[in-house]
Amino acid sequence: MSLMFGGRSIQFARVFGIRIGVDPSWFFVLFLIIWSLSDSFGELYQEAEGKSFALAVVAALLFFVSVLLHELGHAIEARRSGIGIAGIDLWMFGGVARMERDTRSAGEEFRVAIAGPIVTLLIAIVSYAAAVAIGGSDDAIKSLAINAHGANEVVAILGFLASTNLFLLAFNLLPGFPLDGGRVARAIAWRLTGDRTRATRFAGTLGRGFSFLMIGLGLFFFVQGVVITGIWFVIIGWFLGQAARAAVAQTEIASRIEGLAVSDVMDAEPVAIPAELTADRAYDEFFLRYRWPWFPVVDSSGRLVGLVTQQSIEGLPEAIRPTRTTASVMATDAGDRESSLRVRQDDPLETLLGREGLVRLGALMAVDSDGRLRGIVSADDVRRALSPALSR
């Protein structure tokens, strides 16, 4: 699934420069999958104590690797289309590739949407083919349902990967926004109507329809006594409905602020501290004068080099402040697009929505192509720009 913007997560890796994070709910689902698979593998290898748990852990982790590869498919195709990726998050219901802006054409939308399912299909095919090559067709077919008693352990895991990826493929291709199938439906409607907003509303309606269907199925299962399955269907259905409404709202807002750049809303007269200024002078001339909690720091040519907080200077003993430069106590820009302190002044305004740096600091530094500080854009500036769009 690929979505604009998004929330926070715990970073655990970077792949191709893309931040990979996990939501706390991911650990809960990982535990449930391992617990469920331990029972299934335990029936296959009753004679080997501990083997079922080890296989369950390996299979569960490989499943989430499959989900990650699916999202990387979206992310890499989005990058090829010039769309920045704020990160990929693994969470309760799989994964989300968080795009910094929406797609700009029906063809771009289709390519980004279909990239993930293509990766998932390839994983399923490769897993099944490997299972056949190792254990033969009979064991490979049985392993799809974790039913190949006495089969090679690798075959059992490969069969599980093939079957779960086929299920993941089928679920994601349901034509309900914001699932991949819904985004494909949106691309088709967009191509036919030439209107992104109308296409999004159509796909969102499909998404809400499928959410009601899943909630209905969940209630049916619950009444029939299949309680756990029923609860999961209701939860997933509710999530799809909420996600569809949010995705439609995001697209409409993005459409209404389309054409606005960071430079259109930023304060073009930023106050910055020179990197070579001593800490005592920075404290007296900036923090005590302006009463702001932080300031950008620039070098002699005006390039943004970091950010210094009042707390970092106050942490220095007064006696040594005259001997320390502001650069020695500042926080440097990590370069992570998600949490970066900076944004290009010519970037579309929609790329700021959901940026962790904007949420954490309350503002971002706008720079030109050479990295020179040209302005500061605050969360209030963004809110004011969004107000006309939200009131329409």
The 8 nearest C-alpha neighbors of each residue, nearest first, counted from 0:
[[1, 95, 178, 179, 96, 2, 94, 70],
 [2, 0, 96, 95, 97, 73, 98, 3],
 [3, 1, 97, 98, 96, 4, 95, 0],
 [4, 2, 98, 97, 99, 100, 101, 5],
 [3, 5, 353, 97, 99, 98, 352, 2],
 [6, 4, 353, 97, 3, 7, 2, 354],
 [7, 5, 8, 353, 4, 355, 354, 88],
 [6, 8, 5, 9, 355, 22, 20, 88],
 [7, 9, 22, 20, 21, 10, 88, 6],
 [8, 10, 20, 21, 22, 11, 7, 23],
 [9, 11, 20, 19, 12, 8, 21, 18],
 [10, 12, 20, 19, 9, 21, 13, 18],
 [13, 11, 19, 10, 18, 14, 20, 17],
 [12, 14, 18, 17, 19, 16, 15, 11],
 [13, 15, 17, 16, 12, 18, 19, 71],
 [16, 14, 17, 13, 18, 75, 71, 74],
 [15, 17, 14, 13, 18, 335, 19, 86],
 [18, 16, 14, 13, 15, 86, 19, 84],
 [17, 19, 13, 86, 87, 12, 20, 16],
 [20, 18, 87, 12, 13, 10, 86, 88],
 [21, 19, 10, 88, 9, 8, 11, 87],
 [22, 20, 89, 9, 88, 8, 90, 25],
 [21, 23, 8, 90, 24, 25, 89, 9],
 [24, 22, 25, 26, 21, 90, 27, 8],
 [23, 25, 91, 27, 22, 26, 90, 28],
 [26, 24, 90, 91, 28, 23, 27, 22],
 [27, 25, 29, 24, 28, 23, 30, 22],
 [28, 26, 30, 24, 25, 29, 31, 23],
 [27, 29, 31, 25, 30, 26, 91, 32],
 [30, 28, 26, 32, 27, 31, 25, 33],
 [29, 31, 33, 27, 28, 32, 34, 26],
 [32, 30, 28, 34, 29, 33, 35, 27],
 [33, 31, 35, 29, 34, 30, 36, 28],
 [34, 32, 55, 36, 30, 35, 31, 56],
 [33, 35, 31, 37, 32, 36, 30, 38],
 [36, 34, 32, 37, 33, 38, 31, 39],
 [35, 37, 39, 55, 33, 38, 34, 40],
 [38, 36, 52, 51, 55, 34, 40, 35],
 [39, 37, 41, 36, 35, 40, 42, 34],
 [40, 38, 36, 41, 37, 42, 35, 145],
 [41, 39, 51, 43, 37, 42, 38, 36],
 [40, 42, 51, 38, 44, 39, 43, 45],
 [41, 43, 40, 39, 45, 44, 38, 148],
 [44, 42, 148, 40, 41, 45, 149, 147],
 [45, 43, 41, 46, 42, 47, 40, 51],
 [46, 44, 41, 47, 42, 43, 48, 51],
 [45, 47, 44, 48, 43, 41, 50, 42],
 [48, 46, 50, 45, 44, 49, 51, 41],
 [47, 49, 50, 46, 45, 51, 44, 41],
 [50, 48, 52, 51, 47, 53, 41, 54],
 [49, 51, 53, 52, 48, 47, 54, 44],
 [50, 52, 41, 40, 37, 54, 53, 49],
 [51, 53, 37, 55, 54, 50, 49, 56],
 [54, 52, 50, 56, 55, 51, 57, 49],
 [53, 55, 57, 51, 52, 56, 58, 50],
 [56, 54, 52, 36, 33, 58, 37, 53],
 [55, 57, 53, 59, 54, 58, 33, 60],
 [56, 58, 54, 60, 55, 59, 61, 53],
 [57, 59, 55, 61, 56, 60, 156, 54],
 [60, 58, 62, 56, 61, 57, 55, 33],
 [59, 61, 63, 57, 62, 58, 56, 64],
 [62, 60, 64, 58, 63, 59, 57, 65],
 [61, 63, 65, 59, 60, 64, 58, 160],
 [62, 64, 66, 65, 60, 61, 67, 59],
 [63, 65, 61, 67, 62, 66, 68, 60],
 [66, 64, 62, 68, 63, 67, 69, 61],
 [65, 67, 63, 69, 64, 68, 94, 93],
 [66, 68, 64, 70, 69, 65, 71, 63],
 [67, 69, 71, 65, 70, 66, 64, 72],
 [70, 68, 115, 66, 72, 67, 71, 118],
 [71, 69, 73, 67, 72, 68, 96, 115],
 [72, 70, 74, 68, 73, 69, 75, 67],
 [71, 73, 115, 114, 69, 70, 75, 74],
 [74, 72, 70, 115, 111, 71, 114, 76],
 [73, 75, 71, 77, 72, 76, 96, 78],
 [74, 76, 78, 77, 72, 73, 71, 79],
 [75, 77, 79, 78, 73, 111, 74, 72],
 [78, 76, 74, 80, 82, 75, 79, 111],
 [77, 79, 81, 82, 75, 80, 76, 83],
 [78, 80, 76, 77, 81, 75, 82, 74],
 [81, 79, 77, 78, 82, 76, 107, 111],
 [80, 82, 78, 79, 83, 77, 76, 102],
 [83, 81, 78, 77, 80, 100, 84, 99],
 [84, 82, 99, 98, 78, 81, 85, 100],
 [83, 85, 98, 86, 99, 97, 74, 82],
 [86, 84, 337, 97, 98, 99, 336, 83],
 [87, 85, 18, 84, 97, 17, 19, 96],
 [86, 88, 96, 19, 95, 97, 20, 18],
 [87, 89, 20, 21, 95, 94, 19, 90],
 [90, 88, 94, 21, 93, 22, 20, 25],
 [89, 91, 25, 22, 93, 24, 92, 94],
 [90, 92, 25, 24, 93, 28, 89, 22],
 [91, 93, 90, 94, 235, 89, 25, 28],
 [94, 92, 90, 89, 91, 66, 95, 63],
 [93, 95, 89, 88, 90, 66, 70, 0],
 [94, 96, 0, 88, 1, 87, 97, 70],
 [97, 95, 87, 1, 70, 74, 2, 86],
 [98, 96, 2, 3, 4, 85, 86, 84],
 [97, 99, 3, 84, 100, 2, 4, 85],
 [100, 98, 350, 83, 84, 3, 4, 85],
 [101, 99, 98, 350, 3, 349, 82, 102],
 [100, 102, 3, 103, 98, 99, 250, 253],
 [101, 103, 108, 104, 107, 100, 82, 105],
 [104, 102, 101, 107, 105, 108, 195, 106],
 [105, 103, 107, 106, 102, 108, 195, 189],
 [106, 104, 186, 108, 190, 107, 189, 109],
 [105, 107, 109, 108, 104, 110, 186, 190],
 [106, 108, 104, 110, 105, 109, 102, 111],
 [109, 107, 105, 111, 106, 102, 110, 186],
 [108, 110, 112, 106, 186, 183, 107, 111],
 [111, 109, 107, 113, 112, 108, 114, 106],
 [110, 112, 73, 108, 76, 114, 109, 77],
 [113, 111, 109, 179, 110, 114, 182, 108],
 [112, 114, 110, 116, 115, 111, 109, 117],
 [115, 113, 72, 117, 73, 111, 112, 116],
 [114, 116, 69, 72, 73, 118, 117, 113],
 [117, 115, 119, 118, 113, 114, 168, 120],
 [118, 116, 120, 114, 115, 119, 121, 113],
 [119, 117, 121, 115, 116, 120, 69, 72],
 [120, 118, 116, 122, 121, 117, 69, 164],
 [121, 119, 117, 123, 122, 118, 116, 124],
 [120, 122, 124, 118, 119, 123, 125, 117],
 [123, 121, 119, 125, 120, 124, 126, 118],
 [122, 124, 161, 120, 126, 121, 164, 125],
 [125, 123, 121, 127, 126, 122, 128, 120],
 [124, 126, 128, 122, 127, 123, 121, 129],
 [127, 125, 157, 123, 129, 161, 124, 128],
 [126, 128, 130, 124, 129, 161, 125, 158],
 [129, 127, 125, 131, 130, 126, 124, 132],
 [128, 130, 132, 126, 127, 131, 125, 133],
 [129, 131, 154, 127, 133, 139, 128, 132],
 [132, 130, 135, 136, 128, 139, 134, 129],
 [131, 133, 129, 130, 135, 134, 128, 136],
 [134, 132, 130, 131, 135, 129, 154, 151],
 [135, 133, 131, 130, 138, 132, 154, 139],
 [136, 134, 131, 137, 138, 132, 133, 139],
 [135, 137, 131, 139, 138, 140, 134, 130],
 [138, 136, 140, 139, 135, 141, 134, 131],
 [139, 137, 141, 140, 147, 136, 135, 134],
 [138, 140, 136, 142, 130, 131, 137, 141],
 [141, 139, 137, 142, 138, 143, 136, 158],
 [142, 140, 147, 146, 138, 143, 139, 144],
 [141, 143, 145, 158, 147, 139, 155, 144],
 [144, 142, 158, 162, 141, 159, 140, 145],
 [143, 145, 142, 146, 141, 159, 162, 158],
 [146, 144, 142, 143, 147, 155, 141, 159],
 [145, 147, 141, 144, 142, 148, 43, 143],
 [146, 148, 141, 142, 150, 138, 145, 149],
 [149, 147, 43, 150, 146, 44, 42, 145],
 [148, 150, 147, 43, 151, 44, 152, 138],
 [151, 149, 147, 148, 152, 138, 154, 155],
 [150, 152, 154, 153, 155, 149, 134, 133],
 [153, 151, 155, 154, 150, 156, 54, 149],
 [152, 154, 156, 155, 151, 157, 130, 133],
 [155, 153, 130, 157, 151, 152, 156, 158],
 [156, 154, 152, 142, 158, 153, 157, 145],
 [155, 157, 159, 153, 158, 154, 58, 160],
 [158, 156, 160, 154, 126, 159, 155, 130],
 [159, 157, 143, 142, 161, 155, 156, 160],
 [158, 160, 156, 162, 157, 161, 143, 163],
 [161, 159, 157, 163, 158, 162, 164, 156],
 [160, 162, 123, 158, 126, 164, 159, 127],
 [161, 163, 165, 143, 159, 164, 160, 158],
 [164, 162, 166, 160, 165, 161, 159, 167],
 [163, 165, 167, 166, 161, 162, 123, 119],
 [164, 166, 168, 162, 163, 167, 123, 169],
 [167, 165, 163, 169, 164, 168, 170, 162],
 [166, 168, 164, 170, 165, 169, 163, 171],
 [167, 169, 165, 171, 166, 170, 116, 164],
 [170, 168, 166, 172, 167, 171, 165, 173],
 [169, 171, 167, 172, 168, 173, 166, 178],
 [172, 170, 168, 179, 178, 173, 169, 180],
 [171, 173, 180, 169, 170, 179, 174, 168],
 [172, 174, 180, 171, 170, 175, 181, 169],
 [175, 173, 181, 180, 172, 184, 176, 205],
 [206, 174, 176, 181, 205, 173, 178, 177],
 [177, 175, 181, 206, 178, 203, 202, 243],
 [176, 178, 181, 243, 182, 175, 179, 242],
 [179, 177, 176, 181, 171, 180, 0, 175],
 [180, 178, 182, 112, 171, 181, 172, 0],
 [179, 181, 172, 174, 173, 183, 182, 178],
 [182, 180, 176, 175, 174, 184, 178, 179],
 [181, 183, 185, 179, 184, 180, 176, 112],
 [182, 184, 180, 186, 185, 181, 109, 112],
 [185, 183, 181, 187, 182, 186, 174, 188],
 [184, 186, 182, 188, 198, 202, 183, 187],
 [187, 185, 105, 189, 183, 109, 184, 188],
 [186, 188, 190, 184, 189, 185, 191, 183],
 [189, 187, 198, 191, 185, 190, 186, 192],
 [188, 190, 186, 198, 193, 192, 187, 195],
 [189, 191, 187, 193, 188, 105, 192, 186],
 [192, 190, 188, 189, 193, 187, 194, 186],
 [193, 191, 189, 194, 190, 188, 198, 197],
 [192, 194, 189, 190, 191, 195, 188, 105],
 [195, 193, 192, 197, 189, 196, 198, 190],
 [196, 194, 198, 189, 197, 199, 193, 105],
 [197, 195, 199, 198, 194, 251, 200, 250],
 [198, 196, 200, 199, 194, 195, 201, 189],
 [197, 199, 189, 188, 201, 195, 185, 196],
 [200, 198, 196, 202, 201, 197, 185, 203],
 [199, 201, 203, 197, 198, 202, 204, 247],
 [200, 202, 198, 204, 199, 203, 197, 205],
 [203, 201, 205, 199, 176, 185, 204, 200],
 [202, 204, 206, 200, 176, 243, 205, 201],
 [203, 205, 201, 207, 206, 202, 200, 208],
 [206, 204, 175, 208, 202, 203, 207, 209],
 [175, 205, 207, 176, 203, 209, 204, 208],
 [206, 208, 240, 210, 204, 209, 205, 203],
 [209, 207, 205, 211, 206, 210, 204, 212],
 [210, 208, 212, 206, 211, 207, 213, 175],
 [209, 211, 236, 207, 240, 213, 208, 212],
 [212, 210, 214, 208, 209, 213, 215, 207],
 [213, 211, 209, 215, 210, 214, 216, 208],
 [214, 212, 236, 216, 210, 215, 211, 232],
 [213, 215, 233, 217, 236, 211, 216, 212],
 [216, 214, 212, 218, 213, 217, 211, 219],
 [217, 215, 219, 213, 218, 214, 220, 212],
 [216, 218, 229, 232, 214, 233, 220, 215],
 [217, 219, 221, 215, 216, 220, 229, 222],
 [220, 218, 216, 222, 217, 221, 223, 215],
 [221, 219, 229, 223, 225, 217, 222, 218],
 [220, 222, 226, 229, 218, 225, 224, 219],
 [223, 221, 219, 224, 220, 218, 225, 226],
 [224, 222, 220, 221, 225, 219, 226, 218],
 [223, 225, 221, 226, 222, 220, 229, 219],
 [226, 224, 220, 221, 223, 228, 227, 229],
 [225, 227, 221, 229, 224, 228, 230, 220],
 [228, 226, 230, 229, 225, 231, 221, 220],
 [229, 227, 231, 230, 226, 225, 232, 220],
 [228, 230, 217, 221, 220, 226, 232, 227],
 [229, 231, 233, 227, 228, 232, 217, 226],
 [232, 230, 234, 228, 233, 229, 235, 227],
 [233, 231, 217, 235, 229, 230, 234, 213],
 [232, 234, 214, 217, 236, 230, 231, 235],
 [235, 233, 231, 237, 236, 232, 238, 230],
 [236, 234, 238, 232, 237, 233, 231, 239],
 [237, 235, 210, 213, 233, 214, 239, 238],
 [236, 238, 234, 240, 235, 239, 233, 210],
 [237, 239, 235, 241, 236, 240, 242, 234],
 [240, 238, 242, 236, 210, 237, 241, 243],
 [239, 241, 207, 210, 243, 237, 238, 242],
 [240, 242, 238, 244, 243, 239, 245, 237],
 [243, 241, 239, 245, 244, 240, 246, 238],
 [242, 244, 203, 246, 240, 241, 245, 176],
 [243, 245, 247, 241, 242, 246, 248, 240],
 [244, 246, 242, 248, 247, 243, 249, 241],
 [247, 245, 249, 243, 248, 244, 242, 250],
 [246, 248, 250, 244, 245, 249, 199, 200],
 [247, 249, 245, 251, 246, 250, 252, 244],
 [250, 248, 246, 252, 247, 251, 253, 245],
 [249, 251, 253, 247, 252, 248, 254, 246],
 [252, 250, 254, 248, 253, 249, 196, 247],
 [251, 253, 249, 255, 254, 250, 388, 248],
 [254, 252, 250, 256, 251, 255, 257, 249],
 [255, 253, 251, 257, 252, 256, 250, 196],
 [254, 256, 252, 253, 257, 388, 251, 258],
 [257, 255, 253, 254, 259, 258, 252, 388],
 [258, 256, 254, 255, 259, 253, 347, 349],
 [257, 259, 256, 260, 347, 348, 255, 254],
 [260, 258, 257, 348, 256, 347, 263, 261],
 [259, 261, 347, 348, 262, 263, 346, 345],
 [260, 262, 344, 348, 263, 264, 346, 345],
 [261, 263, 344, 260, 265, 264, 345, 374],
 [264, 262, 260, 261, 265, 259, 348, 344],
 [263, 265, 262, 261, 380, 376, 266, 384],
 [266, 264, 376, 262, 375, 374, 267, 261],
 [265, 267, 375, 374, 268, 376, 269, 264],
 [266, 268, 374, 265, 269, 373, 375, 262],
 [269, 267, 266, 374, 270, 373, 375, 265],
 [270, 268, 374, 375, 267, 271, 266, 373],
 [269, 271, 268, 272, 294, 295, 374, 285],
 [272, 270, 295, 296, 294, 269, 297, 273],
 [271, 273, 296, 274, 297, 295, 294, 281],
 [274, 272, 297, 276, 275, 296, 298, 271],
 [273, 275, 326, 325, 298, 297, 276, 296],
 [274, 276, 324, 273, 325, 277, 326, 298],
 [277, 275, 273, 324, 274, 325, 281, 278],
 [278, 276, 324, 280, 323, 279, 321, 325],
 [277, 279, 281, 320, 325, 324, 280, 323],
 [280, 278, 320, 282, 321, 281, 277, 283],
 [281, 279, 283, 282, 277, 278, 284, 276],
 [282, 280, 278, 284, 285, 279, 283, 277],
 [281, 283, 286, 279, 280, 285, 284, 278],
 [284, 282, 280, 287, 281, 285, 286, 279],
 [285, 283, 281, 280, 288, 282, 287, 286],
 [284, 286, 288, 281, 282, 289, 287, 283],
 [285, 287, 282, 290, 288, 289, 291, 283],
 [288, 286, 283, 290, 285, 289, 282, 284],
 [287, 289, 285, 286, 284, 290, 283, 291],
 [288, 290, 291, 286, 285, 287, 284, 292],
 [291, 289, 286, 287, 288, 292, 285, 293],
 [290, 292, 289, 293, 286, 294, 309, 285],
 [291, 293, 309, 308, 290, 286, 294, 310],
 [294, 292, 308, 307, 291, 309, 306, 295],
 [293, 295, 307, 306, 271, 296, 308, 272],
 [296, 294, 306, 271, 305, 272, 307, 297],
 [295, 297, 272, 305, 306, 271, 274, 273],
 [298, 296, 303, 273, 302, 301, 304, 274],
 [297, 299, 301, 274, 302, 300, 273, 304],
 [298, 300, 301, 297, 273, 302, 274, 275],
 [301, 299, 298, 302, 371, 297, 303, 372],
 [300, 302, 297, 371, 298, 299, 372, 303],
 [303, 301, 371, 297, 370, 298, 300, 372],
 [302, 304, 297, 372, 371, 305, 296, 370],
 [305, 303, 297, 296, 302, 331, 298, 332],
 [306, 304, 331, 296, 330, 332, 303, 295],
 [305, 307, 295, 330, 296, 329, 294, 331],
 [308, 306, 329, 293, 294, 330, 295, 296],
 [309, 307, 293, 310, 311, 292, 294, 306],
 [308, 310, 312, 292, 311, 293, 313, 286],
 [309, 311, 313, 308, 312, 314, 292, 307],
 [310, 312, 314, 308, 309, 313, 328, 307],
 [313, 311, 314, 309, 315, 310, 278, 308],
 [312, 314, 310, 315, 311, 309, 316, 317],
 [313, 315, 311, 312, 310, 316, 309, 317],
 [316, 314, 313, 312, 317, 320, 319, 311],
 [315, 317, 318, 319, 314, 320, 313, 312],
 [318, 316, 320, 319, 315, 279, 321, 313],
 [317, 319, 316, 320, 321, 315, 322, 279],
 [318, 320, 322, 321, 317, 316, 323, 315],
 [319, 321, 279, 278, 317, 323, 322, 318],
 [320, 322, 279, 319, 277, 323, 278, 318],
 [323, 321, 319, 320, 277, 324, 278, 318],
 [324, 322, 320, 277, 321, 278, 327, 319],
 [325, 323, 277, 326, 278, 275, 327, 276],
 [324, 326, 278, 274, 327, 328, 277, 276],
 [327, 325, 274, 329, 324, 328, 275, 296],
 [326, 328, 325, 324, 329, 323, 274, 330],
 [329, 327, 326, 325, 311, 307, 330, 312],
 [330, 328, 307, 326, 306, 327, 305, 325],
 [329, 331, 306, 305, 307, 332, 328, 326],
 [332, 330, 305, 333, 329, 304, 306, 340],
 [331, 333, 334, 305, 340, 339, 330, 304],
 [334, 332, 335, 331, 339, 338, 340, 336],
 [333, 335, 332, 339, 336, 338, 340, 341],
 [334, 336, 339, 337, 333, 338, 18, 332],
 [337, 335, 339, 338, 334, 85, 84, 83],
 [336, 338, 85, 335, 354, 339, 355, 356],
 [337, 339, 356, 355, 335, 336, 340, 354],
 [340, 338, 335, 336, 341, 334, 337, 356],
 [339, 341, 363, 356, 332, 364, 338, 342],
 [342, 340, 364, 339, 363, 365, 366, 343],
 [341, 343, 365, 364, 366, 344, 363, 340],
 [342, 344, 366, 346, 345, 365, 367, 341],
 [343, 345, 262, 365, 261, 366, 346, 367],
 [344, 346, 343, 260, 261, 262, 347, 367],
 [347, 345, 343, 260, 344, 261, 348, 350],
 [348, 346, 260, 349, 350, 259, 261, 345],
 [347, 349, 260, 261, 350, 259, 351, 346],
 [348, 350, 351, 347, 352, 253, 100, 256],
 [351, 349, 99, 348, 100, 352, 347, 346],
 [352, 350, 349, 354, 348, 353, 357, 99],
 [353, 351, 349, 354, 350, 4, 99, 348],
 [352, 354, 4, 5, 355, 351, 6, 358],
 [355, 353, 351, 357, 356, 352, 337, 358],
 [354, 356, 358, 338, 357, 337, 359, 353],
 [355, 357, 338, 359, 358, 354, 360, 339],
 [358, 356, 362, 361, 355, 354, 360, 359],
 [357, 359, 355, 361, 356, 360, 354, 378],
 [358, 360, 356, 357, 361, 355, 362, 338],
 [361, 359, 362, 357, 358, 356, 363, 340],
 [360, 362, 357, 378, 358, 377, 359, 363],
 [363, 361, 377, 357, 360, 376, 378, 375],
 [364, 362, 376, 341, 340, 357, 375, 377],
 [363, 365, 341, 375, 374, 340, 342, 366],
 [364, 366, 374, 342, 344, 343, 375, 373],
 [367, 365, 372, 343, 373, 371, 370, 344],
 [366, 368, 370, 369, 371, 343, 344, 373],
 [367, 369, 370, 366, 343, 371, 344, 345],
 [370, 368, 367, 371, 302, 366, 372, 303],
 [369, 371, 366, 302, 367, 368, 303, 372],
 [372, 370, 302, 366, 301, 367, 369, 303],
 [371, 373, 366, 303, 302, 374, 365, 301],
 [374, 372, 366, 365, 267, 371, 367, 269],
 [375, 373, 267, 365, 269, 266, 265, 372],
 [374, 376, 364, 266, 265, 365, 363, 269],
 [375, 377, 265, 363, 362, 266, 380, 364],
 [378, 376, 362, 380, 379, 361, 363, 375],
 [377, 379, 381, 361, 380, 362, 382, 357],
 [380, 378, 382, 377, 381, 383, 361, 376],
 [381, 379, 377, 383, 378, 382, 264, 376],
 [380, 382, 384, 378, 379, 383, 385, 377],
 [383, 381, 379, 385, 384, 380, 386, 378],
 [382, 384, 386, 380, 385, 381, 379, 387],
 [385, 383, 381, 382, 386, 380, 387, 264],
 [384, 386, 382, 388, 383, 387, 389, 381],
 [385, 387, 389, 383, 388, 384, 382, 390],
 [388, 386, 390, 389, 385, 391, 384, 383],
 [389, 387, 385, 386, 390, 391, 255, 252],
 [388, 390, 386, 387, 391, 385, 252, 255],
 [389, 391, 387, 388, 386, 385, 252, 255],
 [390, 388, 389, 387, 386, 255, 252, 251]]
